[in-house]
């Protein structure tokens, strides 16, 4: 049974996912290393298709703490005076915290988009980190396929 390949994305745990739309179902293959798990939601059984944005609190806390720690160390070294030998070390500590700060700000501003398909007996979900337009396209395509399939039944 072949279908229209809709692309790939990520699941909430960071697992890679591929999704395919067949004539009778939406299938999501979760790929963890060499192990593949398939979730299938029949188009006749779809109750809801949702698109929502979420922020991962753990990521925000971790990157925020790393950025604060690096900034605190840099500030403590700079308090000795800008002309002291500790000034280059302060710049280095500040640079170590910069990537964490960038991740924190981008994730806080953008978040993660989730497309969820709820059926009577199953659920499929795919996440998009920076491709929010792709998430909306996928939701619209699934809604159109569900409407077509359920109108025929």
N, C-alpha and C positions, 0 to 999 in steps of 0.2 A: 504494500500500500504506500504509494508515494504521495507527497503533498508539496505544497508551496513552502519553501524554506523562508522563514521570516527573519532569520538572523540569529544573533547570539547576544547574551548579556550576562549578568551575574545574579546569583541568588543572595539572600541576606547574609549568609555565612562566608561569602567570598568565593563560593563554588561557581564554576563556569556553567553556563546553561545555553542550550540550543533550543529553539522553538520552531515547530513546523505546524502549518495549518493544512489538515487533510480535508476531504469532503465531509467527514462526519465528526472530526474532533480537532482540538488544539492539543498538541503534544509538547511537553517540555522535558528535555533530556538533561538531567543534572550530571555533570562530569566531574568526578573527584578522582584525580589521578588516572587510574585505569578502570575504575568502577563507574558504570553508567546506570542511573536510575531514571525510569520514564514515568512521568505523570501525564495522565490523559484525562481531559474533560470533554465529554461528548457535547457537540453543539446543540443538540436537542435538549440537554439537561442544564444548560447554562441559566443561572438565575441572576447573576450580576457580573459586570466587568467594571473594575474600578481603576482609577489612576490617582495616586496620592503621593505626596512628597513627605519625606521623613528625614530626620537628622539622627545620626548615631551618637548617642550620649557618650559612650565609651571612647570613641574616637576623639570627640571634642574635649573630653576631660584629659585624655592622655597627651594630645598635642598641646593643649593649653598649659598643662603642667611642665612639659618639656620646654616650651617657649618661655614660661615664667622662670624656670630654674636657670636656663641659659642667660636670660636677661638679668636675673638677680646676681649671678656670678660676675657677669660683665660689669654691672653697676658697682658691685663691691670692689672689684679691681680698679675701676676708674675713680673711686673715692680716695684712693691713695694719691691721686693727682695725675693729670694728663701727661706730665713730663717724666713720670717714673717708668722704670723698665716693665711694669705690669700693664701698661697701656696696650701693647700689641696682643697680650694674652686676652685682654678684655674684648678687643675687636674679634679675635678668634672665637671666644665664647659666644659673642653676639651673633656671629655668622653661623654657628652650630644651631642656634635657636631659630634662625630665619626660616628654614624649610618647614619646621613644625608650625611656625606662625602662619605661613602661607597656606598650609593644609587646613589649619584651624579656620582661617578667614574664608577660604573658598568653600569648605564644607558647611560652614555656618550660613553663608550667603546662598549657596546653591542647593545643598541637600542631595538626597537620592530619590529618584522617581521609581515607584513600584507600580507595575501593571499586574493586577490580580484577576483571575477568572474563577468564579465560584460556580460549581455545579451542585447537583443534589447530593452526590456522594463523594465528590473530590474537589480539589482546589489546585490551581497552578499559579505560580507567581514568578515574575522576572523583574530584576532591578536594573536601573540605568543610572550610572554615576554622573556623567556629564552630557549624555545624549538625550536631553529632555524632549527634543523634537521627535526623535525616533520613538520614544515611549508613547507620545501622543499619536503618532502614525500607527503604531502597533495596536493601541487601544481602539482607534477608529476602524482599522481593518478587521479586528476581531468582532467588534460590534456589528459591522456590516455583514460579516459572514454568519454571525448568530441570527441576525434579523432575516437574512435570506433563507437560512436552513429552517428556522422555526416558522416562517410564513408558509413554507412548502408542506409542513406536517399538519 
